[in-house]
Amino acid sequence: MAGSSHGHTPAAWTGVTISFIGFCISGVFMVAANPLGFWAGMAVVVAGGVVGVAMKAAGLGQKETAAAVPAATPAAQPVAAEATAS
């Protein structure tokens, strides 16, 4: 993976950073036995995913390459037995 550009986009970095911050918030409040703070942190985790998807939709994610999309090939036409005997 080091040779590819997998995840090296502003959308990926932003989404993961926000989710990581939410994870840290949830961890702190879980140790502090504060359920409201824990769920607030989990909401930040979900918000990180939403922000990442929104940024990808805005064009800041990884671009689709031609190799990733399979080319359309024409379907093979069945050949009748009479046509091959001639």
Backbone as CSV, one residue per row, in Angstrom:
resi,resn,N_x,N_y,N_z,CA_x,CA_y,CA_z,C_x,C_y,C_z
1,MET,0.799,-1.197,0.000,0.000,0.000,0.000,0.839,1.257,0.000
2,ALA,2.081,1.142,0.342,2.917,2.331,0.398,3.079,2.968,-0.969
3,GLY,3.014,2.159,-2.027,3.177,2.679,-3.368,1.905,3.250,-3.954
4,SER,0.775,3.031,-3.310,-0.486,3.537,-3.842,-0.877,4.830,-3.121
5,SER,-1.917,5.451,-3.609,-2.398,6.683,-2.973,-3.655,6.410,-2.152
6,HIS,-3.806,5.198,-1.658,-4.987,4.812,-0.901,-5.097,5.631,0.383
7,GLY,-6.140,6.436,0.487,-6.390,7.199,1.704,-5.608,8.482,1.854
8,HIS,-4.809,8.841,0.876,-4.005,10.064,0.981,-4.744,11.229,0.323
9,THR,-5.920,11.550,0.870,-6.723,12.644,0.338,-7.191,13.528,1.482
10,PRO,-7.530,14.771,1.190,-8.057,15.636,2.247,-9.329,15.066,2.893
11,ALA,-10.181,14.428,2.097,-11.409,13.858,2.650,-11.095,12.749,3.649
12,ALA,-10.159,11.877,3.311,-9.811,10.772,4.206,-9.155,11.279,5.484
13,TRP,-8.191,12.173,5.348,-7.495,12.697,6.526,-8.451,13.440,7.453
14,THR,-9.326,14.240,6.905,-10.261,15.005,7.733,-11.245,14.090,8.439
15,GLY,-11.825,13.146,7.701,-12.786,12.226,8.301,-12.174,11.393,9.414
16,VAL,-10.977,10.883,9.187,-10.316,10.060,10.199,-9.905,10.903,11.407
17,THR,-9.436,12.120,11.175,-9.031,12.980,12.292,-10.221,13.326,13.182
18,ILE,-11.337,13.682,12.571,-12.537,14.002,13.364,-13.016,12.771,14.122
19,SER,-13.022,11.610,13.459,-13.449,10.380,14.126,-12.517,10.015,15.275
20,PHE,-11.223,10.222,15.093,-10.263,9.927,16.162,-10.493,10.835,17.374
21,ILE,-10.762,12.100,17.118,-11.057,13.028,18.222,-12.310,12.577,18.963
22,GLY,-13.326,12.169,18.219,-14.547,11.654,18.854,-14.289,10.406,19.673
23,PHE,-13.418,9.527,19.165,-13.050,8.327,19.895,-12.360,8.691,21.205
24,CYS,-11.478,9.664,21.169,-10.794,10.108,22.390,-11.777,10.714,23.384
25,ILE,-12.712,11.516,22.898,-13.732,12.100,23.778,-14.540,10.997,24.445
26,SER,-14.972,10.012,23.651,-15.759,8.908,24.208,-14.963,8.124,25.239
27,GLY,-13.675,7.912,24.971,-12.842,7.176,25.918,-12.698,7.884,27.254
28,VAL,-12.500,9.191,27.190,-12.358,9.963,28.431,-13.643,9.903,29.249
29,PHE,-14.771,10.089,28.590,-16.036,10.103,29.330,-16.466,8.698,29.762
30,MET,-15.985,7.661,29.082,-16.294,6.312,29.529,-15.557,6.035,30.840
31,VAL,-14.309,6.442,30.924,-13.544,6.255,32.154,-14.134,7.110,33.272
32,ALA,-14.655,8.290,32.918,-15.250,9.182,33.915,-16.675,8.775,34.288
33,ALA,-17.175,7.696,33.693,-18.526,7.187,33.963,-19.585,8.247,33.694
34,ASN,-19.455,8.927,32.557,-20.412,9.958,32.154,-21.026,9.539,30.813
35,PRO,-22.219,8.910,30.849,-22.820,8.400,29.611,-23.138,9.496,28.588
36,LEU,-23.535,10.665,29.049,-23.867,11.738,28.121,-22.637,12.185,27.324
37,GLY,-21.519,12.324,27.989,-20.280,12.687,27.309,-19.813,11.597,26.362
38,PHE,-20.004,10.325,26.767,-19.640,9.206,25.907,-20.418,9.264,24.599
39,TRP,-21.730,9.445,24.695,-22.557,9.472,23.484,-22.299,10.727,22.655
40,ALA,-21.911,11.807,23.296,-21.519,13.004,22.540,-20.261,12.708,21.715
41,GLY,-19.315,11.991,22.302,-18.121,11.586,21.571,-18.452,10.656,20.418
42,MET,-19.395,9.746,20.627,-19.810,8.844,19.551,-20.482,9.625,18.417
43,ALA,-21.198,10.685,18.764,-21.795,11.535,17.723,-20.702,12.219,16.903
44,VAL,-19.604,12.589,17.551,-18.476,13.188,16.827,-17.839,12.151,15.894
45,VAL,-17.762,10.898,16.328,-17.236,9.831,15.469,-18.082,9.700,14.211
46,VAL,-19.388,9.667,14.371,-20.293,9.565,13.216,-20.167,10.806,12.341
47,ALA,-20.039,11.963,12.961,-19.885,13.207,12.193,-18.615,13.169,11.347
48,GLY,-17.563,12.525,11.837,-16.341,12.385,11.052,-16.580,11.600,9.780
49,GLY,-17.354,10.548,9.876,-17.693,9.771,8.683,-18.534,10.564,7.702
50,VAL,-19.488,11.319,8.224,-20.341,12.143,7.363,-19.514,13.222,6.667
51,VAL,-18.610,13.849,7.392,-17.750,14.886,6.802,-16.858,14.288,5.717
52,GLY,-16.298,13.107,5.975,-15.456,12.449,4.976,-16.215,12.139,3.697
53,VAL,-17.422,11.612,3.823,-18.236,11.303,2.643,-18.640,12.578,1.914
54,ALA,-18.992,13.622,2.665,-19.377,14.889,2.038,-18.197,15.507,1.283
55,MET,-17.004,15.425,1.868,-15.832,15.979,1.189,-15.483,15.171,-0.058
56,LYS,-15.691,13.856,0.000,-15.451,13.036,-1.192,-16.446,13.409,-2.286
57,ALA,-17.697,13.629,-1.903,-18.710,14.035,-2.880,-18.394,15.407,-3.467
58,ALA,-17.705,16.243,-2.709,-17.327,17.574,-3.188,-16.083,17.540,-4.065
59,GLY,-15.510,16.351,-4.268,-14.361,16.229,-5.149,-13.019,16.208,-4.464
60,LEU,-12.996,16.090,-3.144,-11.727,16.087,-2.415,-11.262,14.683,-2.048
61,GLY,-11.956,13.670,-2.560,-11.564,12.288,-2.298,-10.706,11.746,-3.420
62,GLN,-10.446,10.445,-3.354,-9.619,9.807,-4.374,-10.397,9.716,-5.680
63,LYS,-9.731,10.063,-6.756,-10.358,10.039,-8.076,-10.474,8.598,-8.562
64,GLU,-11.544,8.314,-9.285,-11.724,6.998,-9.884,-10.783,6.877,-11.072
65,THR,-10.094,5.762,-11.161,-9.186,5.553,-12.275,-9.849,4.655,-13.310
66,ALA,-9.327,4.676,-14.507,-9.890,3.854,-15.574,-9.718,2.366,-15.266
67,ALA,-8.653,1.999,-14.551,-8.413,0.594,-14.223,-9.408,0.091,-13.178
68,ALA,-9.928,0.985,-12.352,-10.857,0.575,-11.304,-12.240,0.276,-11.864
69,VAL,-12.582,0.873,-13.000,-13.890,0.671,-13.612,-13.715,-0.312,-14.758
70,PRO,-14.359,-1.486,-14.701,-14.179,-2.452,-15.783,-14.790,-1.928,-17.086
71,ALA,-14.075,-2.170,-18.168,-14.546,-1.727,-19.478,-15.697,-2.622,-19.928
72,ALA,-16.644,-2.036,-20.607,-17.777,-2.788,-21.119,-17.327,-3.589,-22.338
73,THR,-17.579,-4.877,-22.315,-17.231,-5.715,-23.450,-18.516,-6.220,-24.085
74,PRO,-18.554,-6.310,-25.407,-19.772,-6.794,-26.042,-19.996,-8.262,-25.694
75,ALA,-21.244,-8.620,-25.502,-21.588,-9.992,-25.161,-21.351,-10.890,-26.373
76,ALA,-20.879,-12.086,-26.120,-20.642,-13.037,-27.205,-21.985,-13.506,-27.757
77,GLN,-22.089,-13.531,-29.078,-23.322,-13.965,-29.731,-23.235,-15.469,-29.986
78,PRO,-24.283,-16.208,-29.619,-24.257,-17.651,-29.884,-24.306,-17.885,-31.406
79,VAL,-23.571,-18.879,-31.854,-23.527,-19.209,-33.277,-24.350,-20.477,-33.482
80,ALA,-25.266,-20.426,-34.456,-26.124,-21.577,-34.748,-25.274,-22.683,-35.376
81,ALA,-25.690,-23.932,-35.171,-24.952,-25.082,-35.699,-24.941,-25.087,-37.214
82,GLU,-26.007,-24.616,-37.862,-26.055,-24.594,-39.324,-25.057,-23.616,-39.899
83,ALA,-24.791,-22.517,-39.187,-23.879,-21.510,-39.682,-22.434,-22.001,-39.666
84,THR,-22.090,-22.873,-38.745,-20.721,-23.360,-38.671,-20.470,-24.521,-39.608
85,ALA,-21.511,-25.225,-40.038,-21.342,-26.385,-40.911,-21.072,-25.972,-42.353
86,SER,-21.401,-24.764,-42.764,-21.243,-24.340,-44.166,-19.844,-24.135,-44.533
